[in-house]
Amino acid sequence: MKILKTEKSDLRIILGVRVDSTSTSRVLTQIQKKLLQGRKFYITTPNPEIVLKASKDRKLRDIIGRSFLAIPDGVGLQIALKFLSMSKFSNRIVRKVVYPLQLLLSVILGRKNVVKGRELMLNLFGLTNQKKLKVYLLGATKDVNAKAIDKFRNEYPGAKIKGSGGPELNSNAKPLGKLQEKLNREVVEEINRFAPSMLFVAFGCPKQEKWIAKWLPRLNVKMAMTVGGALDYYAGVAKIPPKWMVRVGLEWLWRLIKPSYYQPRKRFYRIVNSVIVFPWKIFVYKLQNPKT
C-alpha cells in the first residue's frame, strides 16, 4: 500500500520514531486533499508512551513510519520536538550545563500548535457531517462504543455511522481464540459492506496500529485513524481534564487523581513512563548524540 508522505519539513524523529510537527488546520487540509485522491491511507497518533513502546518494537515503529500522518498527540512530544531542535554543542561540559536550561525553556515554549488526538477526531467528525460521509467506530468496550454512536448520531445528523467494540486482541493484534476470530471476520465484513470514508480504531497501542496495518489493505475504507482512549472521552466514560490543566501540561496529573478504567498500578506505570522516563530518555539522547 503506497502512502503519500507529508512535506519533508514536517517530518521529525524522536527516539527513532517518526512524528509530524504541524498544526491542526494544516492536518485537516492534508486529510481533505488525500480523501479526494481516493487512495487509502491511515493516521497514527503517537504520544510519549507510544514513542517509548515503538522505540523497542520495530514493527510498531515501522507502522508509525509508514502512516500518512503521525500526529504528535499532546504537549509532551511538542516539548521534545522543541528541545531536540535547539542548538547542539560538541563540548560535553557545555552540554551538561546548557541542555537542562534548554529543556526548561522547551517546557515553556513548546506548547504551540499542539494537536490532540481526541480534538482531531472531533474535527473529522465535523467534516463527515458537513460532507455527509460514512463513519465506523471500532474498539473500546461494547458499552462505550454504543454510547459514542448514540452521541454521534445526535450531534452529527448529516453523517452516517456504524460501529462495534470489535474482537479481543493480543499485543500483535491477533484475536484471542476462535470466537474472537469469528467476531473479527464479522467486523471486517460489516465494514466492507458499509464502506465508510473514515474508520476510527480504539483498541489501544500497539493493538490498534497493528490491526490497521494488517487489515487496511482488505478494507473498503478511505481513511483509518488510531484514536486510543478518545472514544472513552467522547462517550463520557472518562472525564476530560480542565482546559487550564491541558494548557499547562498537567493532563497527566488529572489522569492520576481521577477515577479510571485502568487499574491504579497500570495507570501509575503509564504516567511514570510519560512524565519521567520519556523526558529523561530524550535528555540523555540529545546529550549522547551531539551531531544528530
Residue pairs with C-beta under 8 A, 6 or more apart in sequence:
1 40
1 216
1 217
2 39
3 41
3 42
3 66
3 67
3 68
4 34
4 37
4 39
4 41
4 68
5 11
5 68
6 20
6 22
6 30
6 68
6 69
10 20
10 21
10 22
11 18
11 19
11 20
11 21
12 18
12 19
12 20
12 21
12 81
12 84
13 19
14 51
14 77
14 80
14 81
14 84
14 282
15 51
15 52
15 54
15 55
15 281
15 282
15 285
16 54
16 55
16 61
17 46
17 51
17 54
17 55
17 61
17 64
17 65
17 70
18 64
18 65
18 70
19 46
19 51
19 64
19 70
19 71
19 72
19 77
19 81
20 69
20 70
20 71
20 72
21 72
21 78
21 81
21 113
22 30
22 69
22 71
22 113
22 115
23 113
23 115
24 113
24 115
24 119
24 120
24 123
27 69
27 71
27 115
27 120
28 120
28 123
28 124
28 127
30 68
30 69
31 43
31 69
31 124
31 127
31 223
32 127
34 41
34 68
34 223
35 197
35 222
35 223
38 222
40 216
40 217
40 219
40 221
40 222
40 223
40 224
41 67
41 68
41 222
41 223
41 224
42 67
42 68
42 212
42 213
42 216
42 223
42 224
42 225
42 226
43 67
43 68
43 69
43 70
43 71
43 223
43 224
43 225
43 226
44 63
44 64
44 67
44 69
44 70
44 71
44 209
44 225
44 226
45 70
45 71
45 73
45 117
45 120
45 225
45 226
45 227
45 228
46 54
46 64
46 70
46 71
46 72
46 73
46 77
47 72
47 73
47 74
47 76
47 77
47 117
47 228
47 274
48 74
48 76
48 77
48 80
48 273
48 274
48 278
49 205
49 270
49 273
49 274
49 278
50 60
50 64
50 73
50 205
50 206
51 77
51 278
52 273
52 277
52 278
52 281
53 60
53 205
53 206
54 60
54 61
54 64
54 206
55 61
55 281
57 206
59 206
59 210
60 205
60 206
60 209
60 210
63 209
63 210
63 212
63 213
64 70
64 209
66 213
71 115
71 117
71 120
72 78
72 81
72 114
72 115
73 115
73 116
73 117
73 228
74 114
74 116
74 117
74 251
75 110
75 111
75 114
75 246
75 249
75 251
76 249
76 274
76 278
76 279
78 110
78 111
78 112
78 113
78 114
79 106
79 107
79 110
79 111
79 249
79 279
80 106
80 110
80 278
80 279
80 282
81 110
82 106
82 109
82 110
83 102
83 103
83 106
83 110
83 282
83 283
83 286
84 282
84 285
84 286
86 102
86 105
86 106
87 98
87 102
88 95
88 286
88 290
88 291
88 292
89 95
89 98
89 290
90 290
90 291
95 286
95 287
95 290
96 287
99 283
99 286
99 287
100 283
103 279
103 283
107 249
111 247
111 249
116 246
117 226
117 227
117 228
117 230
118 227
118 229
118 230
118 233
118 234
118 240
120 225
121 200
121 225
121 227
121 230
121 234
122 234
124 198
124 200
124 225
125 135
125 152
125 155
125 156
125 159
126 156
127 133
128 134
128 135
128 156
128 158
128 159
128 197
128 198
129 155
129 156
129 157
129 158
129 159
130 158
131 197
132 158
132 159
132 160
133 159
133 160
133 196
133 197
133 198
134 159
134 160
134 161
134 162
134 194
134 195
134 196
134 197
134 198
135 152
135 159
135 160
135 161
135 162
135 196
135 197
135 198
135 199
135 200
136 161
136 162
136 163
136 191
136 194
136 196
136 198
136 199
136 200
136 221
137 145
137 148
137 149
137 152
137 161
137 162
137 163
137 164
137 200
137 202
137 231
138 145
138 163
138 164
138 166
138 187
138 191
138 199
138 200
138 201
138 202
138 203
139 145
139 165
139 166
139 200
139 201
139 202
139 203
139 204
139 208
139 227
139 231
140 148
140 165
140 202
140 229
140 231
140 232
140 235
141 165
142 164
142 165
143 165
144 165
144 231
144 232
144 235
144 237
145 163
145 164
145 165
145 231
145 235
146 163
147 235
147 236
147 237
148 163
148 231
148 234
148 235
149 161
149 162
149 163
151 234
151 235
151 236
152 159
152 161
152 234
153 161
162 190
162 194
162 196
164 187
164 190
166 183
166 184
166 187
166 203
167 175
167 176
167 180
167 181
167 183
167 184
167 187
168 175
168 176
168 180
169 175
169 176
169 180
169 203
169 207
169 211
170 176
170 207
171 206
171 207
172 210
173 203
173 206
173 207
173 208
173 209
173 210
173 211
173 214
175 181
175 183
175 184
188 215
188 218
188 219
191 199
191 219
191 220
191 221
192 218
192 219
192 220
195 220
195 221
196 221
196 222
197 221
197 222
197 223
198 221
198 222
198 223
198 224
198 225
199 219
199 221
199 223
199 224
199 225
200 224
200 225
200 227
200 230
200 231
201 208
201 211
201 212
201 224
201 225
201 226
201 227
202 208
202 226
202 227
202 228
202 229
202 230
202 231
202 232
203 211
204 228
204 229
205 226
205 228
208 226
208 227
208 228
209 226
212 224
212 226
216 224
229 238
232 238
232 261
233 239
233 240
237 261
238 260
238 261
239 258
241 250
241 251
241 254
241 255
241 258
242 254
245 251
245 253
245 254
252 271
252 274
252 275
255 267
255 270
255 271
256 267
256 268
256 271
260 267
262 270
